[in-house]
Amino acid sequence: MEEIIALKEHMVEEAGNIKTWFKAAAVEDFPENGGACVKYKDLQIAVFNFTRKKEWYACQNLCPHKMQMILSRGMIGTQGEEPKVACPYHKRTFSLKSGECLNAEEHKIATFPVKIEDGYVYIGFSK
Amino acid sequence: MRIIIVGNGMVGYKFCEKIVAKFGPGKFDIVVYGEEPRPAYDRVHLSEYFSGSTADDLLMAPASWYQENQIKLVTGEMVTEIDAEKKTIQTHKGTTDSYDKLILATGSSPFVPPVPGVDKDGVFVYRTIEDLNDIINYGEKIKKAAVMGGGLLGLEAAKALLDMGLETHVIEFAPRLMPRQLDEAGSSILKSKLESLGIKIHTQKNTSEIAGNGKVTALSYADGSELDIEMLVISAGIRPRDEVAQKSGIEIGPRGGIVVDNYMKTSLNDIFAIGECALHDNMIYGLVAPGYEMAEVVIDQIAGEGTREFTGFDMSTKLKLIGVDVASFGDPFTDPEISHTIVLEDKIKGIYKRINVTRDGKNLLGGILVGEASEYNMLLQMVQNSMVLPPNPEDLILGARGGGEGGALGGVESLPDEAQICSCENISKGDIVKCITEEEITDIGQIKKSTKACTGCGGCTPLVADLLKLTLEAQGKVVKKTLCEHFDYTRQELFDLIKINNIQSYDKLLDKHGKGDGCEICKPAAASMFASIWNEMILKQDTIQDTNDRFLANIQRGGTYSVIPRIPGGEITPDKLIAIGRIAKKYDLYTKITGGQRIDLLGARVEQLPEIWEELVAEGFESGHAYGKALRTVKSCVGSTWCRYGVQDSVTFSLEIENRYKGLRSPHKLKSAVSGCIRECAEAQSKDFGIIATEKGWNLYVCGNGGARPQHAQLLAADIDKETCVKYIDRFLMYYIKTAEPLQRTATWLNKLEGGLDYLKEVVVHDSLGIGEQLEQDMQLLIDKYECEWKKVVESPELRKKFKHFINSDEQDPALKFESSREQKVPVDWNK
């Protein structure tokens, strides 16, 4: 049940509490208007590059619906103003701001702050 | 207040769901005792357990739901005693617990008739997941089984046995199937439909003994005849579970059932009974909808309002029995004194419809529909709302004739606001309209989430969809089949815009004609259109592709992908077979033959895909596009080359067709086949386009479908030569590609095409729109631009880089886990 433990360890990280900024990869390594998976310790983090909006988001890579490490391969977009990702398996969509599932009753996903400095993508963690 | 619920079935669960929805979690101290080992599951869809649903899929809610809502769920523990004086209960494990209110939702158990031999091995009942597991295990060892009982549940059980591949018999004591719901004529149509599916039906059979030495080997009937069988599933009705109530001094009906009043109160204070264990006005209700209504009534009592009453429930039902629609509504039989009956019977198509109308012809009392039940929802509404009938009530079941528009049934607009739309959740038309208006809802998913309509049996979904369309129209909102919130255009309009304005990228399309940032609906739809118009390498825009297209492989459970090389027409040399075997072995892939005459290699990690394809390409293979909404396979039989019946060379033609259209992307996947003679071994009539050889040439069939809604392809042109056949296919496919909705298969497209097949023939064969030549040119452009996508990837280091799991590490995904099954690897189950 490693995946489930990994899910519990994911916490919604508030920008104020960040202790560690993890340098993930160079901006140009990420696809435009899409996502990629970053390994941080034992965690898998999905990072999304909203090139059109010049915004970045990060969330857990695990889709809580069928417990699959997959969200980074999902299509991104918006619902109204809300940035979202759609799981490739069954198209559950999750807000990349609040982590809420937008089209079904699913557990919330954990989200993380992202910052860009000197051409690199950093993900924030509170521990 | 402490509430104890005895029984964790569908109704017991619904009680919890409704009380939490009304008061929020934690308002009451709620404890549920269920004797089964798992939380409540959906018994209505139990037979889906045989066709692939897992026990978890069937759960009403996972165990965590109870926890989150602060409900204590005790499974595997049966309540055996109630002390109404002290207000306590005791379980079989000796646990005692006290309550302020006690809800008995003990449900029912299958009725097992007292026939000698019911205790033999191989005799089962059909009620719980454990029963089903027993049936499945026993069924593996045998070939021939019977169901005792030809009612609703019995026929569901028969379907399950049929799915298990067993010779299936149904034994009914009454002279007809479903005697409570159907009359003789309706039942007889159902019987012949089921018999045509291979189920053997024996009515008016009174089983006198279940014979066999230790295990069942035969049934003996009272008339002296016998039937050899190896397994018997008994489904002869239900018995309310009233043991604990009876033992505790609660009043029980003369033939069982816990007596309740209109408030679901039993004879003892603060004890209620709901669902199948409750006897209301001498009726036991064996459906979930009345059980849910009873739960509402009790919650109303607990809330202290106490005005809501249960005053009986409409037992109308509609269901699909083994693919046959059956519905019975209102009073299906009626007394000829007070009514007259209109009947439509078509033995060829297997349709029977009966409606019972009041003597004055003004109101509908009830009826029966077998074989075709699309009018059910509207007819039921007419009964429930005592609506006035049209002057010729027979039109209600005859449907539209003479090509006129619509039937005599008014649409959902003619229903009053009180009309119940969702009977499982008891939601009225007014509730749904209010929800749409107040919450500014624009799609049906939101209605489901807000009101829970359509979430039970799903039967009301078409009505709710109509209601949504109508309400939006009434609000002056344009109801156009626009792609999604980002594009106010239909697919067909966007298709033309892309072509006319020479748009090649999604970003440009969004800038010029859309808004926002796109989503998982418009992105793949646009990607498909770009591919169908320009046929550029799709990975130039990889992030607008669905995951299968993005990684040029099919994602599977666990996060690995499958690889299917193209094997045109299913023809392959021994050397190429060996090559596939060698590569599969090297990368430890699970191999399986597909339905389209090719070989699927499953279990490849994303980073292995380019390496595997490098080897496949080197052996001369090309992408099979199994991952795309694109041409899949052109199946063939060996044809006149080998077969003694063959009249044309079907293999050569299927190769020509497959090589012509390979890589063609379309609104949905395309399948094809070529048969060498009328025996149709390639099953061309189940394909999007299929070709069957004749003495004089080829017959071209279009718009067939297998899958969830099988539909036979229809003849577009007969006895044509190869060249004409290809010309017509070019035109047909391009016309479909231009005009279909996103993800619409050809069969559905034709069903919705105004004018149907006749119109399609006009366009394709007679070129009535004058676009024939243009369509052919458009197709030729796509054919000329074909390239194997995998060859491109293998040759491009840039593209190969996209195939890895982590962006900052070369490690594999550590979450991938496999186990072994029949000497091959398979992924571990989803939820483990």
Chai-1 contact restraints between the chains, C-beta under 6 A:
chainA,res_idxA,chainB,res_idxB,connection_type,confidence,min_distance_angstrom,max_distance_angstrom,comment,restraint_id
A,A24,B,N808,contact,1.0,0.0,6.0,A-B,restraint_1
A,A25,B,I807,contact,1.0,0.0,6.0,A-B,restraint_2
A,A25,B,N808,contact,1.0,0.0,6.0,A-B,restraint_3
A,D29,B,I807,contact,1.0,0.0,6.0,A-B,restraint_4
A,P31,B,T543,contact,1.0,0.0,6.0,A-B,restraint_5
A,N33,B,T543,contact,1.0,0.0,6.0,A-B,restraint_6
A,G34,B,T543,contact,1.0,0.0,6.0,A-B,restraint_7
A,A36,B,I807,contact,1.0,0.0,6.0,A-B,restraint_8
A,C37,B,H805,contact,1.0,0.0,6.0,A-B,restraint_9
A,C37,B,F806,contact,1.0,0.0,6.0,A-B,restraint_10
A,V38,B,I807,contact,1.0,0.0,6.0,A-B,restraint_11
A,V38,B,N808,contact,1.0,0.0,6.0,A-B,restraint_12
A,K39,B,F806,contact,1.0,0.0,6.0,A-B,restraint_13
A,K39,B,N808,contact,1.0,0.0,6.0,A-B,restraint_14
A,K39,B,S809,contact,1.0,0.0,6.0,A-B,restraint_15
A,R52,B,D517,contact,1.0,0.0,6.0,A-B,restraint_16
A,K66,B,W830,contact,1.0,0.0,6.0,A-B,restraint_17
A,Q68,B,G559,contact,1.0,0.0,6.0,A-B,restraint_18
A,M69,B,G559,contact,1.0,0.0,6.0,A-B,restraint_19
A,M69,B,D813,contact,1.0,0.0,6.0,A-B,restraint_20
A,M69,B,A815,contact,1.0,0.0,6.0,A-B,restraint_21
A,I70,B,G559,contact,1.0,0.0,6.0,A-B,restraint_22
A,R73,B,T547,contact,1.0,0.0,6.0,A-B,restraint_23
A,M75,B,E520,contact,1.0,0.0,6.0,A-B,restraint_24
A,M75,B,K523,contact,1.0,0.0,6.0,A-B,restraint_25
A,G77,B,D517,contact,1.0,0.0,6.0,A-B,restraint_26
A,G77,B,G518,contact,1.0,0.0,6.0,A-B,restraint_27
A,G77,B,C519,contact,1.0,0.0,6.0,A-B,restraint_28
A,T78,B,G516,contact,1.0,0.0,6.0,A-B,restraint_29
A,T78,B,D517,contact,1.0,0.0,6.0,A-B,restraint_30
A,A86,B,E520,contact,1.0,0.0,6.0,A-B,restraint_31
A,P88,B,T547,contact,1.0,0.0,6.0,A-B,restraint_32
A,P88,B,I555,contact,1.0,0.0,6.0,A-B,restraint_33
A,K91,B,E520,contact,1.0,0.0,6.0,A-B,restraint_34
A,N103,B,G445,contact,1.0,0.0,6.0,A-B,restraint_35
